[in-house]
Amino acid sequence: MSENVKIEIKDLNFYYDDFQALKNINMNIPENEITALIGPSGCGKSTFLRVINRMNDLIDHTKVKGEVIIDGQNLYSSEVDVVELRKKVGMVFQQPNPFPKTIFDNVAYGPRMHGEKNKNNLEQIVEESLRGAALWGEVKNRLYQPALDLSGGQQQRLCIARALAVKPEILLMDEPASALDPVATAKIEELMADLAKNYTIVIVTHSMQQAARVSNETGFFLMGEVIEYGETGKIFENPNDQRTEDYITGRFG
Amino acid sequence: MDWKTKEKLIKYILLIFAMSSIMFLTGIVIVLFREGLPIFYKIGIIDFLFGQEWYPTYDPASFGILPLISASVLVTLGAMIFAVPIGLSTSVFISYIMPKSIKNFIKPTIELLAGIPSVIYGLFGMKILGPFLKDIFGLPTGLTALTASIMLGIMALPTIISLSEDAITSVPKKFRDASLALGGTRWETISKVILPTASSGIVTAIMLGMGRAIGETMTVLMVAGGASAMPKSILKPVRPMTATIAAEMGETPVGSNHYQALFGIAIVLFIITLSFNIIADLTRKRFYKKVSGK
């Protein structure tokens, strides 16, 4: 278990207009491990995730209070360059969303945008990223075909490759397998275990089994608060809070 | 009358109306070709389409319509050069930068502009823009291809803006989110993802704008100047196809060569606008397939 804290969340409060979606969240997310966030629908998990790469900035009338610190810097301080932040913190969405472009252009999109023009470098980055997402073997002979021709599971792995291509340190995954069939889901879970060696992963999931299977730490969210957060084994076998136990045993959710 | 008979009656009445509308349209096309085809036989397609001298009232008359086609093309292209950058920028602005509350007011207003009668544009062009350009460029007359291009460009703007904006907002939000999550700026996202994805929809908008411009008659009649020589410069008067038909048909004896030649021009015009509409239709289908089917 890594001792390094990659993301430090201090007294985080988040508001959509007048509605408080996140309340007094304090959490230390360790480096190079998989942290799962579980909890019933609408309890703030996705909002929390989007705080970390400041995707909530796109929504009008939102307010953030508290600090989110990565590598010693508060993300919400005024010197932070959001573009640089999003290179460091990648995101994979619930619905696979590859661009209507070729497979190659999808993966190369990030690096190209950030200035990489050399064709050889791009080809190398694309191959590395596709290998990193366990997709290279399946697409290496069809790199210049439309990404949208791939199956759902392949598209999602493509989105992971696309995120990896900008060489992030952290990967945020918002229910990455919920739109996929069990076989594709298993592949993604296998991939995550591999990715955790080099990246810090935070995953929101509705499936407790998935959280139990893949994560090192788990946080249980309920109505905008973190009720309990700790080692996955402990949370699932011997939770401190009654509400956690109720959720895990399926009494609600 | 029992209900069965009533249903049958209604069905047949509707059928008659539907058939008659199809008949009117087909009838117009048939008459068009009947009256105009002979000139192609008499003069030869090549000489008619590519002949550079349109002197229908001379003796001997000359019926080359290249100056007229060139004038239409010149004026339409000019209109697009004016309207596409302005229209596209406006539609990007409306979709991405304008707050929703203002957008709900601006968009219908722009669409209202599409309803202004063309004679009003003609009036404006003839009496306001024309003299203005005449002064600026020191021309003998303000009624030129440039004047017509600008007026037609303005006329095409509502179409281009409205349809492009529809195309842009139809691009699924998830593509925008993906680009931003990768560290893209708003403008990079628009230029590298949104606009390319919306491109077939935007092409549709432009094709329809061009169709409108090339078929426009009243405005060019009042503004383009009326000289049926090969257009040598955009600052000279020109005579597009539509203006030619409108200006000359009134005084032409029915059945004469001149008459048939004007119908011949109408056939060419019909085919051109038909092609624009077919292309617009194909690109529209391609666009919808791109953003929703896949």
Interface residues (C-beta under 8 A of the other chain):
Chain A: N53 M55 L58 V83 E84 L85 R86 K87 G90 M91 F93 Q95 N97 P98 F99 P100 K101 Y109 G110 M113 H114 P146 L148 D149 C159 R162 A163 V166
Chain B: P172 K174 F175 D177 A178 S179 L180 A181 L182 G183 G184 T185 E188 K192 V193 P196 T197 K290 V291 K294
